[in-house]
Amino acid sequence: MSISVLIVDDSATMRALLQARLSNEPDISVVGSACNATEARQLMKLLDPDVVTLDIEMPGMDGLSFLQKIMELRPTPVIIVSGSTREGDTATARALAHGAVSCYAKSDRAGGLPENDQGKLAQLVREAAKVRFDKRWPVSKRVRKDVAATANGSAKLLAIGSSTGGVEALRILLRKFGPQCPPTLVVQHVNARFAPAIAESLDAASEAKVVLAESDIKVQPGHVYFAPGGDKHLMLAPSGEDGYRTVLRPGELVSGHRPSVDALFHSVARLEVPNTTGILLTGMGNDGALGLLAMARAGARTIAQDEQSCVVFGMPRAAIDLGAAEIVAPLEQIADHALGEATPA
């Protein structure tokens, strides 16, 4: 069965471009298009699409407001299609933090799409179609008995990886981080254009200072360093006798991504940083699984988000299958484990 898609955009030209981009995919069918939220709501009731592509900047009810209605009344995987304005980037970041599963950037040229996206839009649709929204919050469980718990108190450094659904997960996780939280490095799979706005939105949701990572910055308590994306991996390196610093290093794709969660986790594992915790959140694929295993073998505490609270269970499942996760926890409980406040299992 093909994946049914509803396109929502106020521009007739953009609706036609998006439909043309998806029309040659044998497993995807565009079942309708709408020019505004009112029309889209009617078509969603009539067509029950598997995935919605949504323009974030529309007259009348804007895309963000409509997304909130969708998530409240008819949870459906939504891909935000964003223009090249600063306002659009900010709204896209907010949308990702409130339930949109991914984002697709229009061309910098007004009214167009990238000339050749190498199948990116189609792949986003396929990933979105696998998303689930029946989230529950069961208790945490330990799954590795052979890993010595290294954090009787809070961790001294955190490394976090996430992908599909990850911006929303990070918002929920980081809202429990205080101004003296451990230095934290985050790799989230996202178009580099949106990374600055996402970092700003996460900073507004947390008492910790969330910043876009730069190279050769000594990591400090109370700070969360968000990978800027693009053509560089975010990694950890020594800094002086007793500290560590961020490194942005060009390189090939690792586990299919750049920046890669595996690249970050392996860099932390190699340094054998005392009292470190690795966290793998919701996401498609297996990026981070081998790196989390390396961290566990280096003595770190390792946590994977559980299936019930994941938007997509791919990355955590891959880590659990490898035996890399000491603890499997619902999203709402992960901060307590990471910060040393959870009741032992």
Residue pairs with C-beta under 8 A, 6 or more apart in sequence:
2 26
2 27
2 28
2 29
3 27
3 28
3 29
3 50
3 51
3 125
3 126
3 129
4 29
4 31
4 47
4 48
4 49
4 50
4 51
5 22
5 28
5 29
5 30
5 31
5 49
5 50
5 51
5 52
5 53
5 125
6 30
6 31
6 32
6 33
6 34
6 40
6 43
6 44
6 47
6 49
6 51
6 52
6 53
7 15
7 18
7 19
7 30
7 32
7 33
7 34
7 52
7 53
8 33
8 34
8 35
8 36
8 37
8 40
8 52
8 53
8 54
8 55
8 58
8 63
8 66
9 15
9 18
9 33
9 35
9 53
9 54
9 55
9 58
9 81
10 35
10 36
10 55
10 58
10 59
11 55
11 111
12 35
13 111
14 55
14 81
14 106
14 111
14 113
15 33
15 35
17 112
17 113
18 30
18 53
18 81
18 113
18 121
19 30
19 33
21 113
21 117
21 121
21 122
22 28
22 30
22 121
22 122
22 125
23 30
25 122
25 125
27 126
28 122
28 125
28 126
31 47
31 49
32 43
32 46
32 47
32 49
34 40
34 42
34 43
36 58
36 59
36 60
36 61
37 58
37 60
37 61
37 63
37 65
37 66
37 69
38 60
38 61
40 52
40 54
40 66
41 66
41 69
43 49
44 52
44 70
44 74
44 76
45 74
49 76
50 76
50 77
50 128
50 129
51 76
51 77
51 78
51 79
51 125
51 128
51 129
52 70
52 76
52 77
52 78
52 79
53 78
53 79
53 81
53 104
53 125
54 63
54 66
54 67
54 78
54 79
54 80
54 81
54 95
54 100
55 63
55 81
55 82
55 83
56 62
56 63
56 64
56 80
56 81
56 82
56 83
56 88
56 91
56 92
56 95
57 63
57 82
57 83
57 85
57 87
57 88
57 91
58 66
61 69
62 91
63 80
63 91
63 95
64 91
64 94
64 95
64 98
67 78
67 80
67 95
67 98
67 99
67 100
68 98
68 99
70 76
70 78
70 99
71 98
71 99
75 99
75 133
77 101
77 128
77 129
77 131
78 95
78 99
78 100
78 101
78 128
79 100
79 101
79 102
79 103
79 104
79 121
79 124
79 125
79 128
80 92
80 95
80 96
80 100
80 102
80 103
80 104
81 103
81 104
81 106
82 88
82 89
82 91
82 92
82 103
82 104
82 105
82 106
82 194
83 106
83 110
84 105
84 106
84 107
84 108
84 110
84 193
86 197
89 193
89 194
89 196
89 197
90 197
90 200
90 201
92 100
92 103
92 194
92 197
93 167
93 194
93 197
93 198
93 200
93 201
94 201
95 103
96 102
96 103
96 167
96 168
96 190
96 194
96 198
97 167
97 168
97 170
97 171
97 198
97 201
97 202
97 205
98 168
99 168
101 127
101 128
101 131
101 164
101 165
101 311
101 312
102 124
102 127
102 128
102 164
103 190
103 191
103 194
104 120
104 121
104 124
104 191
105 114
105 191
105 193
105 194
106 112
106 113
106 114
107 113
107 114
107 115
113 121
114 120
127 164
127 284
127 312
128 164
130 284
130 312
131 164
131 165
131 311
131 312
132 310
132 311
132 312
133 311
134 308
135 308
135 309
135 331
136 308
136 309
136 330
137 308
137 309
137 330
137 331
137 332
137 333
138 306
138 308
138 330
139 330
139 333
139 345
140 306
140 327
140 328
140 329
140 330
140 333
140 337
140 342
140 345
141 327
141 328
141 329
141 345
142 326
142 327
142 328
142 345
143 320
143 323
143 325
143 326
143 327
143 328
144 296
144 302
144 323
144 324
144 325
144 326
147 296
147 301
147 302
147 326
148 299
149 301
149 326
150 274
150 275
150 276
150 299
150 300
150 301
151 275
151 277
151 301
151 340
152 340
153 340
154 182
154 275
154 338
154 339
154 340
154 341
155 182
155 275
155 276
155 277
155 301
155 338
155 339
155 340
156 182
156 183
156 273
156 274
156 275
156 276
157 182
157 183
157 184
157 185
157 219
157 236
157 244
157 268
157 273
157 275
157 276
157 277
158 181
158 182
158 183
158 184
158 185
158 276
158 277
158 278
158 279
158 338
159 184
159 185
159 186
159 236
159 264
159 265
159 268
159 276
159 277
159 278
159 279
159 295
160 170
160 173
160 184
160 185
160 186
160 187
160 278
160 279
160 280
160 281
161 186
161 187
161 188
161 261
161 264
161 265
161 278
161 279
161 280
161 281
161 283
161 287
161 288
161 291
161 292
161 315
162 169
162 170
162 186
162 187
162 188
162 189
162 261
162 280
162 281
162 282
162 283
162 315
163 188
163 189
163 261
163 281
163 282
163 283
163 284
163 285
163 287
163 312
163 314
163 315
164 189
164 282
164 283
164 284
164 311
164 312
164 314
165 282
165 283
165 310
165 311
165 312
166 188
166 189
166 190
166 281
166 282
166 283
167 188
167 190
167 198
167 201
167 202
168 311
169 281
169 282
169 305
169 311
169 331
170 186
170 188
170 202
170 281
171 201
171 202
171 205
172 331
172 332
173 279
173 281
173 331
173 334
173 335
174 202
174 205
174 206
174 208
174 210
174 224
174 335
175 205
175 206
176 335
176 336
176 339
177 184
177 206
177 207
177 208
177 224
177 335
177 339
178 207
178 208
178 222
179 207
179 208
179 209
179 222
180 221
180 222
181 208
181 221
181 222
181 224
181 339
182 221
182 277
182 339
183 219
183 220
183 221
183 223
183 225
183 244
184 208
184 223
184 224
184 225
185 213
185 219
185 224
185 225
185 227
185 234
185 236
185 246
185 264
185 268
186 224
186 225
186 226
186 227
186 234
187 227
187 234
187 259
187 260
187 261
187 263
187 264
188 195
188 198
188 226
188 227
189 257
189 259
189 283
189 287
190 198
190 229
191 229
192 228
192 229
192 230
195 212
195 226
195 227
195 228
195 229
195 230
196 212
196 228
198 226
199 210
199 211
199 212
199 226
200 210
202 210
202 224
202 226
203 209
203 210
203 211
203 224
206 224
208 222
208 223
208 224
209 222
209 223
209 224
210 223
210 224
210 226
211 223
211 224
211 225
211 226
212 225
212 226
212 228
213 225
213 226
213 227
213 228
213 234
213 246
213 248
214 246
214 248
215 246
215 247
215 248
215 249
216 245
216 246
216 247
217 225
217 245
217 246
218 239
218 240
218 243
218 244
218 245
219 225
219 236
219 239
219 243
219 244
219 245
219 246
225 234
225 246
227 233
227 234
227 259
227 264
228 234
228 248
228 259
229 259
230 258
231 250
231 258
232 248
232 249
232 250
232 251
232 258
232 259
233 248
233 249
233 250
233 251
233 254
233 258
233 259
233 260
233 263
233 264
234 246
234 247
234 248
234 259
234 263
234 264
235 246
235 247
235 248
235 249
235 263
235 264
235 267
236 244
236 245
236 246
236 247
236 264
236 267
236 268
236 271
236 273
237 244
237 245
237 246
237 247
237 267
237 271
238 244
238 245
238 271
239 245
244 271
244 273
247 267
249 263
251 258
251 263
252 258
253 260
254 260
254 262
254 263
254 287
255 261
255 262
255 285
255 286
255 287
255 288
255 290
256 285
256 287
257 287
260 287
261 280
261 287
261 288
261 291
261 315
262 287
262 288
262 289
262 290
262 291
263 291
264 291
265 278
265 288
265 290
265 291
265 292
265 294
265 295
266 290
266 291
266 294
268 276
268 278
268 295
268 298
268 300
269 291
269 294
269 295
269 297
269 298
269 300
270 294
270 298
272 298
272 299
273 300
274 299
276 295
276 298
276 299
276 300
276 301
277 300
277 301
277 302
277 303
277 337
277 338
278 291
278 292
278 295
278 296
278 300
278 301
278 302
278 303
279 302
279 303
279 304
279 305
279 334
279 338
280 288
280 289
280 292
280 302
280 303
280 304
280 305
280 315
280 316
280 319
280 324
280 325
281 305
281 310
281 315
281 316
281 331
281 334
282 305
282 309
282 310
282 311
282 312
282 313
282 315
282 316
282 331
283 312
283 314
283 315
283 316
284 312
284 314
284 315
285 314
285 315
285 318
286 314
286 315
286 318
287 315
288 315
288 318
288 319
289 315
289 318
289 319
289 321
289 322
289 324
290 322
290 324
292 302
292 304
292 319
292 322
292 324
292 325
293 319
293 322
293 323
293 324
295 302
295 324
296 302
296 323
296 324
296 325
296 326
301 326
301 327
301 337
301 338
302 319
302 324
302 325
302 326
302 327
303 325
303 326
303 327
303 328
303 329
303 334
303 337
303 338
304 316
304 319
304 320
304 324
304 325
304 327
304 328
304 329
305 316
305 328
305 329
305 330
305 331
305 334
306 316
306 328
306 329
306 330
306 331
307 313
307 316
307 317
308 330
309 330
309 331
309 332
310 316
310 331
316 325
316 328
319 325
320 328
327 337
327 345
329 337
329 342
333 342
335 341
336 342
